[in-house]
Amino acid sequence: MSTHPSPFACPEPGCSQTYSNKSHLTRHLAKHQARTYPCPHCDTTFTRKDSLRKHIQLRHQDTELHRARAPAACVRCKGRKTRCDGAMPCSFCLQRGFRCKYEIRNAEKKGLPSGSLIPPNPSSDCGQWSRDVYHHVEVYFKHFHPTWPFLHKATFSPGRELPVLVQSVVMIGLWTSGEQHARDAAIEMYLKLRHSVKGQRAVWDISEAEGGYDGTPWPIGTYQGILLGVIFALMVNKHDRAHQIPNFNPEVLIALVKSCLKRGMFNHHKMLAQYDQPDPDPFTALYIWTGVEEAKRFALSLYQVWRIYRDDAMEGNDDEDLLPYSQLQFPMPTCDYMWDAESEADLVRRTKEECEKGNRPCEREKEWICDGPPCPYLFK
């Protein structure tokens, strides 16, 4: 049988890659031209900025904490004018069972949009509110994350995340605290988030864009923030009759789903291509796994929310069959035990534990969700 050469060959000197599809060649060329992101603490380099962020948080967390907080004491030590070791929690607070908090520096405040840090009540102190951002993030991961585990706890850092994502996490942390003034502030944040997402739709929505997806990095942080806003409204309206708030318009969720479909965010091969790293060492492979796992969990959460919206508010809508089960062309996420690892070393340890139990997640990577029996609720 004769073979025909692939019509699209890479023009880069020394590269012999060929492709039968021009879009595949375009994505490949981006790797030659892409900017690299070197780690400031070791010799590792990455082709994606978010992969570098995950690497720093997992492998150099202690270095980052020391560098970020060594010049400043926690709120309690500063008030007592005593030496603070800058840890989280610091030794003084840890030994005495105090809640340890740090003031957020100006550089970190710039990561949040104007108006996102809404005081719980008119007489509250805005500085105190800023110092509590990390606390609200902790509350989010304690109470909300177990039900919707699609953010990576070990690498989530408010000072480095996109404003829309931080605002959504803080908003949910406020609500799940259960305190009335905090819930009022959460609703105010939600209304601003809803307005912002709608007003900036041209920035994140590619559903009506001409042509195919060009292979640029996915704006997954923005999409995560929008999805959290949608979930927040569903949660509040279902469980609290005293606080009924307007849901996101179905058009916003439809645009989000269409944009994700256009980018290929429900396809495992596209997920792997997003986080591809040439000749990854074992450590780099961890960050590839983390990125792909985050993409799978986001896609699965979006599918579940779509089902809820479709069943409740989209009957008869032309787009009600936009996201069928057959679009889930990726394997189930790895177990939460591995996903919730606190550090790189902890992830390695937990992976070994799972292998010793006979659980080998990599062996299930070819078992796509869409090939199995339909399951109405894929998360808890």
LINMOFEN-V135941 format. One line per field, one symbol per residue. ss: DSSP state (H for helix, E for strand, - for the rest). phi: phi as a letter, one per 20 degrees, with the letter a starting at -180 (. if undefined). burial: 1 if it has 9 or more other C-alpha atoms within 8 Angstrom, else 0. A space follows every 10 residues. Layout:
# LINMOFEN-V135941
ss->???
phi->???
burial->???
This chain:
# LINMOFEN-V135941
ss->-------EE- -------EE- -HHHHHHHHH HHH---EE-- ----EE--HH HHHHHHHHH- HHHHHHHHH- ----HHHHHH ---------- HHHHHH---- -----HHHH- ---------- -----HHHHH H-HHHHHHHH HHHH------ --HHH----- --HHHHHHHH HHHHHH---H HHHHHHHHHH HHHHHHHHH- HHHH------ ---------H HHHHHHHHHH HHHHHHHHH- ---------H HHHHHHHHHH HHH---EHHH HHHH------ -HHHHHHHHH HHHHHHHHHH HHHHHHHHHH HHH------- ----HHH-E- E----HHHH- ---HHHHHHH HHHHHH---- HHHH---EHH H---------
phi->.fddfffddf efgnddfcce cffffgffff ffeffdcfff dbefccecff ffgffffeec gfffffffdg fcefgffffe ldfcemfcff fffffdmefe ccfefgffff fdfgnfeefg bgefefffff fegffffffg ffdeggeced degfdecgfd efgfffffff gffffffnef ffffffffff fffgfffffd gffdedfdff nefenfgfef ffffffffff fgfffffedc ffcecffffg ffffffffff fffnfddfff ffffdfcflf egffgfffff ffffffffff fffffgffff feccfnffdf dfcfgfeeeb ffgfgfgffe gebfffffff ffffffenec gffdfeefgf eefgcfcedf
burial->0000000111 0000000110 0001111110 0000001110 0000111100 1111111101 1001110011 0011111100 0001011011 1011000001 1000000110 1100011111 0000010011 1111011111 1001100111 0101100100 1111111111 1111111000 0111111111 0111001000 0000111000 0000000000 1111111111 1111011000 0000000101 0111111111 1111111101 1100101000 0001111101 1111111111 1111110011 0001000001 0010001111 1000000111 1111011001 1001100000 0000101111 0000000000
